């Protein structure tokens, strides 16, 4: 298919294994083109990827007390305390809670809780995607001129300037030498950067761009899960029982192992993601050198490719009753394959697992490096939510809110509400 910006080849699932480790295709280059880097300034930085893949995952266990503390703070700050039913916007509330928690890990206290920081932090992704959409409406040859009349681009550049001002003291501290290095994304990216990259402009840009994968997309997943929980209250008792059991076994101090034992919640999250993922396609890559696929199809340099992840996830060949929601689907698949002796990978069917039928976190050597952190964050939020609140759809007659689709992206409807009531 031909998009406004490049030819896009939708590859069949059967070709994925042959491309899994292919180095002539690249995710970062795809992001550069898809998100209009020339005008938006987006970069897919190896420094950021390394910081997530190595540092975040390495320190995830020791960060759990901090994450748990900030989650409790965020829930108390953003959720109603009333024992009467109270409506909240699912996506906006999820965004603010994840913004606080991820902000604590990304930049640390006290900055992460300051209103002026949080406002800029959460507005950036919205204006960023608006900029990309607005730019895409213009022909290529007019974009160099049109950029100067686009309010969306002015907004993101203004936010970048404000974020740089707020982060400048942290960068100055690092140049002067810190007595003790904190476990924050700011520190990891700084340590993983070459000297010439340790400028306020470059470092702050990476931090503001981090809002897209560490906050915005995680909030999408949370909001979709909340819609599914509110639509299907029959799952609440079993999920509460499991969460309470795991919490008691850990004496109230959840560990990485604790989260791995939340198998029902994990399955529920993966089913929610299967039916309402982030995008229609995954494994998006740009072809760097001419490439011939196993069936003889030649992909020229500069072309882009993607796998039809949305449709694979609804294919009856892989999933029984694929259009029906079954919150325990993946737990059943896991147990059935253990019983039959056909389960070769113990992590298969988990929320974070990626394979040819589960592509929502990507695939291959450039799959999402922060998915384990996202899984912990979402489980902690949902588990805490269902333990403390009853929930239901604000408009029960309308059924489960339908997601919005825009240029391959799938959004939870930001106008839809759920109602919460503090449990006695």
C-alpha positions as CSV (number, residue, x, y, z in Angstrom):
1,X,0.0,0.0,0.0
2,X,1.1,3.6,-0.6
3,X,0.9,6.0,2.3
4,X,1.3,9.8,2.1
5,X,4.9,9.4,3.0
6,X,6.3,6.0,1.9
7,X,5.4,2.7,0.4
8,X,4.3,0.3,3.1
9,X,4.4,-3.5,2.7
10,X,2.1,-5.5,5.0
11,X,3.9,-8.8,5.3
12,X,2.2,-12.2,6.1
13,X,2.8,-13.8,9.4
14,X,4.7,-16.7,7.8
15,X,7.6,-14.4,6.9
16,X,8.1,-13.0,10.4
17,X,10.7,-15.7,11.5
18,X,12.9,-14.9,8.6
19,X,12.9,-11.2,9.4
20,X,13.2,-11.5,13.2
21,X,16.9,-10.7,13.5
22,X,17.3,-8.9,10.1
23,X,19.7,-6.0,10.3
24,X,18.8,-4.4,7.0
25,X,15.5,-3.2,8.5
26,X,15.3,-0.7,11.4
27,X,12.6,0.5,13.8
28,X,14.3,3.8,14.6
29,X,14.4,4.8,11.0
30,X,10.8,4.0,10.7
31,X,9.9,6.2,13.7
32,X,12.0,9.0,12.1
33,X,9.8,8.9,9.0
34,X,6.5,8.1,10.5
35,X,6.7,10.9,13.1
36,X,8.1,13.6,10.8
37,X,11.4,13.9,12.7
38,X,12.6,16.8,10.4
39,X,9.9,19.0,11.9
40,X,8.9,17.4,15.3
41,X,12.5,16.7,16.3
42,X,11.7,13.1,17.4
43,X,14.7,10.8,17.7
44,X,14.8,7.1,18.5
45,X,18.0,7.3,20.6
46,X,20.2,4.3,21.3
47,X,21.0,5.9,24.6
48,X,17.3,5.8,25.6
49,X,16.8,2.3,24.3
50,X,19.9,1.1,26.3
51,X,18.7,2.8,29.4
52,X,15.4,1.0,29.2
53,X,16.7,-2.4,28.0
54,X,19.6,-2.6,30.4
55,X,19.2,-0.1,33.3
56,X,15.5,0.0,33.9
57,X,15.1,-3.8,33.7
58,X,18.3,-4.3,35.8
59,X,17.0,-2.0,38.6
60,X,13.3,-2.9,38.4
61,X,13.3,-5.1,41.5
62,X,14.9,-2.4,43.7
63,X,12.7,0.3,42.2
64,X,9.5,-1.6,43.3
65,X,9.2,0.1,46.7
66,X,9.5,3.5,45.0
67,X,6.9,2.5,42.3
68,X,4.5,1.2,44.9
69,X,4.8,4.3,47.1
70,X,4.2,6.6,44.1
71,X,1.3,4.5,42.9
72,X,-0.4,4.9,46.3
73,X,0.3,8.6,46.2
74,X,-1.1,9.0,42.7
75,X,-4.2,7.0,43.4
76,X,-5.0,9.0,46.5
77,X,-4.4,12.2,44.6
78,X,-6.4,11.4,41.4
79,X,-9.2,9.1,42.5
80,X,-12.3,10.0,44.5
81,X,-12.6,9.0,48.2
82,X,-16.4,9.0,48.2
83,X,-18.4,5.9,49.1
84,X,-21.0,7.0,46.5
85,X,-20.6,6.4,42.8
86,X,-18.4,9.0,41.2
87,X,-17.7,9.3,37.4
88,X,-14.1,9.7,36.1
89,X,-12.7,9.9,32.6
90,X,-10.9,6.6,32.1
91,X,-8.1,7.7,29.8
92,X,-7.4,11.1,31.4
93,X,-7.3,9.6,34.9
94,X,-5.0,6.8,33.8
95,X,-2.7,9.3,32.1
96,X,-2.3,11.4,35.2
97,X,-1.7,8.4,37.5
98,X,0.9,6.8,35.1
99,X,2.4,10.3,34.6
100,X,3.1,10.6,38.3
101,X,4.4,7.0,38.7
102,X,6.6,7.0,35.6
103,X,7.6,10.6,36.3
104,X,9.0,9.4,39.6
105,X,11.1,6.8,37.9
106,X,12.0,9.1,35.0
107,X,13.1,12.3,36.7
108,X,12.6,11.7,40.5
109,X,11.2,13.8,43.3
110,X,10.4,16.5,43.9
111,X,10.2,17.5,40.3
112,X,7.8,14.7,39.2
113,X,5.1,15.9,41.5
114,X,5.2,19.6,40.6
115,X,2.1,20.7,38.8
116,X,4.0,22.8,36.2
117,X,6.1,19.7,35.4
118,X,3.2,17.3,35.2
119,X,1.1,19.6,33.0
120,X,3.9,20.0,30.5
121,X,4.8,16.3,30.7
122,X,1.3,15.1,30.0
123,X,0.4,17.7,27.3
124,X,3.5,16.9,25.2
125,X,2.3,13.6,23.7
126,X,-1.1,15.0,22.8
127,X,0.5,18.0,20.9
128,X,3.1,15.8,19.4
129,X,0.7,13.4,17.7
130,X,-1.5,16.4,16.7
131,X,1.6,17.8,15.0
132,X,2.3,14.6,13.1
133,X,-1.3,14.4,11.9
134,X,-1.3,18.1,10.8
135,X,2.0,17.8,8.9
136,X,0.8,14.7,7.1
137,X,-2.0,16.7,5.5
138,X,0.5,18.8,3.6
139,X,2.4,17.7,0.5
140,X,6.1,17.0,1.1
141,X,7.2,20.1,-0.8
142,X,5.1,22.4,1.2
143,X,6.0,21.1,4.7
144,X,9.2,23.2,5.0
145,X,7.0,26.3,4.7
146,X,3.8,25.0,6.4
147,X,5.7,24.2,9.6
148,X,6.0,27.9,10.5
149,X,2.2,28.3,10.5
150,X,1.3,25.3,12.6
151,X,0.2,26.0,16.2
152,X,0.7,22.3,17.1
153,X,4.5,22.5,16.3
154,X,4.7,25.8,18.2
155,X,3.1,24.1,21.2
156,X,5.6,21.2,21.3
157,X,8.6,23.5,20.9
158,X,7.3,25.7,23.8
159,X,6.9,22.6,26.0
160,X,10.4,21.5,25.1
161,X,11.7,24.9,26.2
162,X,9.9,24.8,29.5
163,X,11.0,21.2,30.2
164,X,14.6,22.1,29.5
165,X,14.3,24.9,32.0
166,X,12.9,22.6,34.6
167,X,15.5,19.9,34.1
168,X,18.5,22.3,33.8
169,X,19.3,22.1,37.6
170,X,19.6,18.3,37.3
171,X,22.0,18.5,34.4
172,X,24.1,21.1,36.2
173,X,24.3,18.7,39.2
174,X,25.7,16.0,37.0
175,X,28.3,18.2,35.5
176,X,29.4,19.3,39.0
177,X,29.5,15.6,40.1
178,X,26.9,13.8,42.2
179,X,27.8,12.2,45.4
180,X,25.2,9.5,44.9
181,X,23.6,8.6,41.5
182,X,19.9,8.1,41.7
183,X,18.1,5.3,39.9
184,X,16.3,7.5,37.4
185,X,15.9,7.6,33.6
186,X,17.6,11.0,33.7
187,X,20.7,9.5,35.3
188,X,20.8,6.4,33.1
189,X,20.5,8.3,29.8
190,X,23.2,10.7,31.0
191,X,25.6,7.9,31.9
192,X,24.9,6.2,28.5
193,X,25.5,9.3,26.5
194,X,28.7,10.5,24.8
195,X,30.1,13.7,26.1
196,X,29.0,15.7,23.1
197,X,25.4,14.5,23.8
198,X,25.4,15.8,27.4
199,X,23.8,19.1,26.5
200,X,20.7,20.5,28.1
201,X,18.9,20.6,24.8
202,X,19.6,17.0,23.8
203,X,19.1,15.4,27.3
204,X,15.9,17.3,27.9
205,X,14.5,16.4,24.5
206,X,15.1,12.7,25.2
207,X,13.2,13.0,28.5
208,X,10.2,14.7,27.0
209,X,10.1,12.2,24.2
210,X,10.1,9.5,26.8
211,X,6.6,10.5,27.7
212,X,5.3,8.7,24.6
213,X,6.5,5.1,25.4
214,X,6.6,5.4,29.2
215,X,3.4,7.3,29.9
216,X,1.1,7.8,26.9
217,X,1.0,4.3,25.5
218,X,0.9,2.7,29.0
219,X,-2.1,4.9,29.9
220,X,-3.8,3.6,26.7
221,X,-3.4,0.0,28.0
222,X,-4.6,0.9,31.5
223,X,-7.7,2.8,30.2
224,X,-8.7,-0.2,28.0
225,X,-8.3,-2.6,30.9
226,X,-10.5,-0.3,33.1
227,X,-13.2,-0.3,30.4
228,X,-13.0,-4.1,30.3
229,X,-13.2,-4.5,34.0
230,X,-16.2,-2.1,34.2
231,X,-17.9,-3.9,31.4
232,X,-17.3,-7.4,32.9
233,X,-17.7,-7.2,36.7
234,X,-17.9,-11.0,37.0
235,X,-14.1,-11.0,36.8
236,X,-13.6,-8.7,39.8
237,X,-14.0,-11.3,42.6
238,X,-11.4,-13.7,41.2
239,X,-9.0,-10.9,40.4
240,X,-9.3,-9.5,43.9
241,X,-8.8,-12.9,45.5
242,X,-5.7,-13.5,43.5
243,X,-4.2,-10.0,44.2
244,X,-5.0,-10.3,47.9
245,X,-3.4,-13.7,48.1
246,X,-0.2,-12.6,46.4
247,X,-0.1,-9.5,48.6
248,X,-0.5,-11.5,51.7
249,X,2.2,-14.1,50.6
250,X,4.6,-11.1,50.2
251,X,3.7,-9.7,53.6
252,X,2.5,-6.5,51.8
253,X,5.8,-5.9,50.0
254,X,5.4,-6.9,46.4
255,X,8.4,-8.2,44.5
256,X,9.1,-9.1,40.9
257,X,8.2,-12.7,41.7
258,X,4.9,-11.5,43.2
259,X,3.9,-9.9,40.0
260,X,4.7,-13.1,38.1
261,X,2.2,-14.9,40.3
262,X,-0.7,-12.7,39.2
263,X,-1.5,-15.1,36.4
264,X,-5.3,-14.3,36.1
265,X,-4.7,-10.5,36.0
266,X,-1.9,-11.1,33.5
267,X,-4.2,-13.1,31.3
268,X,-7.0,-10.4,31.6
269,X,-4.5,-7.7,30.6
270,X,-3.3,-9.7,27.6
271,X,-6.9,-10.4,26.4
272,X,-7.7,-6.7,26.7
273,X,-4.6,-5.9,24.7
274,X,-5.5,-8.5,22.1
275,X,-8.9,-7.0,21.3
276,X,-7.9,-3.3,21.8
277,X,-4.2,-3.0,21.1
278,X,-2.2,0.2,20.6
279,X,-2.0,-0.1,16.8
280,X,-3.4,-2.0,13.8
281,X,0.1,-3.1,12.8
282,X,3.3,-4.0,14.5
283,X,6.9,-4.9,13.7
284,X,7.1,-1.6,11.8
285,X,10.5,-1.2,10.1
286,X,12.2,0.8,7.4
287,X,14.2,-1.0,4.8
288,X,17.8,0.3,4.8
289,X,19.1,-1.9,2.0
290,X,17.3,-3.7,-0.8
291,X,15.8,-6.9,0.6
292,X,14.2,-9.9,-1.0
293,X,11.5,-11.7,1.0
294,X,11.3,-15.6,1.1
295,X,8.5,-15.5,-1.5
296,X,10.6,-13.5,-3.9
297,X,9.1,-10.0,-3.2
298,X,11.7,-7.3,-3.5
299,X,11.6,-4.5,-1.0
300,X,13.5,-1.4,-2.2
301,X,15.6,0.7,0.2
302,X,13.4,3.4,1.7
303,X,10.2,1.2,1.8
304,X,8.6,0.4,5.1
305,X,7.1,-2.9,6.3
306,X,4.7,-4.0,9.0
307,X,2.9,-7.1,10.3
308,X,-0.9,-7.1,10.6
309,X,-0.9,-7.6,14.3
310,X,-4.6,-6.6,14.8
311,X,-5.9,-9.1,12.4
312,X,-3.5,-11.9,13.5
313,X,-4.9,-11.4,17.0
314,X,-8.4,-12.0,15.7
315,X,-7.6,-14.9,13.4
316,X,-9.7,-18.0,14.3
317,X,-6.7,-20.1,13.2
318,X,-4.9,-19.0,16.4
319,X,-7.7,-18.0,18.8
320,X,-11.0,-19.8,19.4
321,X,-13.9,-17.4,19.2
322,X,-11.5,-14.6,18.4
323,X,-14.0,-11.8,18.7
324,X,-15.2,-12.8,22.1
325,X,-13.6,-11.5,25.3
326,X,-12.2,-14.3,27.5
327,X,-10.2,-12.8,30.4
328,X,-8.7,-16.2,31.2
329,X,-7.9,-17.1,27.6
330,X,-4.1,-17.0,27.9
331,X,-4.0,-18.7,31.3
332,X,-6.1,-21.6,29.8
333,X,-3.8,-21.8,26.8
334,X,-0.7,-21.9,29.1
335,X,-2.2,-24.6,31.3
336,X,-3.5,-26.7,28.4
337,X,-0.1,-26.7,26.8
338,X,1.6,-27.7,30.1
339,X,-0.8,-30.6,30.4
340,X,-0.2,-31.7,26.8
341,X,3.6,-31.3,27.1
342,X,3.7,-28.9,24.1
343,X,4.7,-25.8,26.0
344,X,8.4,-25.2,25.1
345,X,8.6,-21.6,26.4
346,X,7.4,-21.0,30.0
347,X,6.9,-17.3,29.2
348,X,4.6,-17.9,26.3
349,X,1.1,-16.5,26.7
350,X,2.3,-14.0,29.3
351,X,1.4,-10.3,28.9
352,X,5.0,-9.4,28.0
353,X,5.7,-12.3,25.6
354,X,6.2,-11.7,21.9
355,X,5.9,-14.2,19.1
356,X,4.3,-14.6,15.7
357,X,0.7,-14.5,17.2
358,X,1.4,-11.9,19.9
359,X,2.9,-8.9,18.3
360,X,1.5,-5.9,20.3
361,X,4.9,-5.3,22.0
362,X,6.7,-5.7,18.7
363,X,8.8,-8.6,17.6
364,X,12.4,-9.6,17.1
365,X,15.6,-7.8,18.2
366,X,13.8,-4.4,18.5
367,X,10.8,-5.4,20.5
368,X,9.7,-3.0,23.2
369,X,12.5,-2.9,25.8
370,X,10.3,-1.5,28.6
371,X,7.4,-4.0,28.5
372,X,8.3,-5.7,31.8
373,X,8.2,-2.3,33.6
374,X,4.9,-1.5,31.9
375,X,3.4,-4.8,33.0
376,X,4.4,-4.2,36.6
377,X,3.0,-0.7,36.6
378,X,-0.3,-1.8,35.0
379,X,-0.7,-4.7,37.4
380,X,0.0,-2.5,40.4
381,X,-2.5,0.1,39.3
382,X,-5.3,-2.3,38.4
383,X,-4.7,-4.5,41.5
384,X,-4.8,-1.4,43.8
385,X,-7.9,-0.1,42.0
386,X,-10.0,-3.2,42.3
387,X,-9.0,-3.7,45.9
388,X,-10.1,-0.2,46.9
389,X,-13.0,0.4,44.5
390,X,-16.1,-1.0,42.9
391,X,-16.4,0.1,39.3
392,X,-19.0,0.1,36.5
393,X,-19.6,1.9,33.2
394,X,-21.1,5.3,33.6
395,X,-23.3,4.6,30.5
396,X,-24.1,0.9,31.0
397,X,-26.7,0.9,28.1
398,X,-24.0,2.0,25.7
399,X,-21.9,-1.1,26.4
400,X,-18.1,-1.3,26.3
401,X,-16.8,2.0,24.8
402,X,-15.6,1.5,21.3
403,X,-12.0,2.5,20.5
404,X,-11.1,5.2,18.0
405,X,-8.9,4.4,15.0
406,X,-6.7,7.1,13.5
407,X,-4.0,6.4,11.0
408,X,-3.2,2.9,12.3
409,X,-3.4,4.0,15.9
410,X,-6.1,2.7,18.2
411,X,-7.2,5.0,21.1
412,X,-9.5,4.4,24.1
413,X,-12.4,6.9,23.7
414,X,-11.2,9.9,25.9
415,X,-14.8,11.1,26.4
416,X,-16.1,7.9,28.0
417,X,-16.4,7.6,31.8
418,X,-16.4,4.9,34.3
419,X,-17.9,5.2,37.8
420,X,-16.0,4.4,41.0
421,X,-17.2,3.8,44.5
422,X,-14.9,3.4,47.5
423,X,-15.2,-0.1,48.9
424,X,-16.1,-0.4,52.6
